[in-house]
Amino acid sequence: QVQLVESGGGLVQAGGSLRLSCAASGSIFSINTMAWYRQAPGKQRELVASITSGGSTNYADSVKGRFTISRDNAKNTVYLQMNSLKPEDTDVYYCYINCVVRGTSRNYWGQGTQVTVSS
């Protein structure tokens, strides 16, 4: 069993910053990709940023230059530093990992954390 615990969401004014964290625990042998997605009510979940085990990153065009994804492999934790936040960044943010558990590749999602940016 693998658990993902997210933290760091909240309410912030436009132009402000937030840092999301997601810690994975359980019977994890190794973690490949870690990522953050976001989803607004009635819309599809979209990729915000991802990072591979080797440190390669990928960002949605809408957040390039403002958000930074990083990971601490020793802590099985992924972070999302969000700067220059805009009202359109308001969403529920979900952590995602692809990992190896008992020899099998598996995908796991966090419970979601609300980010609200006021204008």
N, C-alpha and C positions, 0 to 999 in steps of 0.2 A: 504494500500500500504506500502511495506517495501523496503527500500533502503539500499544497502551495499556500503560503500565507502572505497576503499582500498588506501593505500599509503605506501611508503617506498622502492619500487623497484628501480633498477638502475644498474649501471655498477660498478663492483668491481674486484680487482685482486684476483687470487687464494690465499686462506689462509685468506682472509678478512672476514668481517662480514656485515650483513645487518639485519634490523629489519622491518618486515612488520606489518602493522596495518590494521584492518578492523572494521569500526564502523557501527553498524546497527541502523536504525531509522525507525519510523513509528508506525503503530498500533500493536505493539508487546505486547502480554500478558506475555509470558515467552519464554526463549530460552533454548532448550535442548542441542543438540550437536552443537559445532562450529568446523570448520575444515579448513584446507588448502589443496588444490589439486594443481597439476601442470600438464602442458601439453605442449609437443613439437609439432611442425608442423607434421601432418601426423600420430601422435601417439594418443593412448587413454589417457584420463585424469586419473591421478593416485593420490591416497591418499598420502599426505606427513605426516600429523599429524592431530589428532582429540582430542577434549577434551569435556567431558560431563559436565552437569550442576553441578555434584558433584566433578568435578576436576580430574576424571580419564582420563589418556592420553594414546594415542596409536600412534606409529611412524612406518613409513616405515623403513625396515632394512637399507636402503641406507643412512638414515639421523640420525639414532640412535647415541647418543653421541655427535652430532654436532648441531642439531636443538632443540629448546625448544618452545613448544606451551604453551600459558597462556591466561587467560581471565580476564576481569574486568567486573563483572556482573552489577555493578552500572552504567557503561558507555556503556553496550551492545557492548563491543569491544573485539576482539580476536587479539592476537599478535603471531608472529612467529619470534623468535630470531634465526638467522642463522649464525653460526660460522664455521670457517675452511672450507669456501666455496671452491668447486671444479668446474672446467669447466663443468662437467657433471650435475651440478645443474642448468645450464642455461635453463630457461623455462619461460613460462607465468604462474604465480601463481594466483590461484583463491580462494577466500574466499567462504565458504559455511556455512549456518546455517539451522538448523531445529528448527522451533519455532511454538508457538501457536498464531494464529491470529483469533480473533472473534470465539474462540472455536474450531478452526480447525488447525490440524498440517500441516504445509507448509514448503517447502524447497525453499531457495533463494540462488542465486549466485552473487558474485561480478563481476565487469567488467573485472577483470584481471589486473595484474601488471607485467611488464617484469623484470626479473632478469637475468643479463648477467655477467658471471664470466670469466674473461680473464686469459689465462695461462701465 
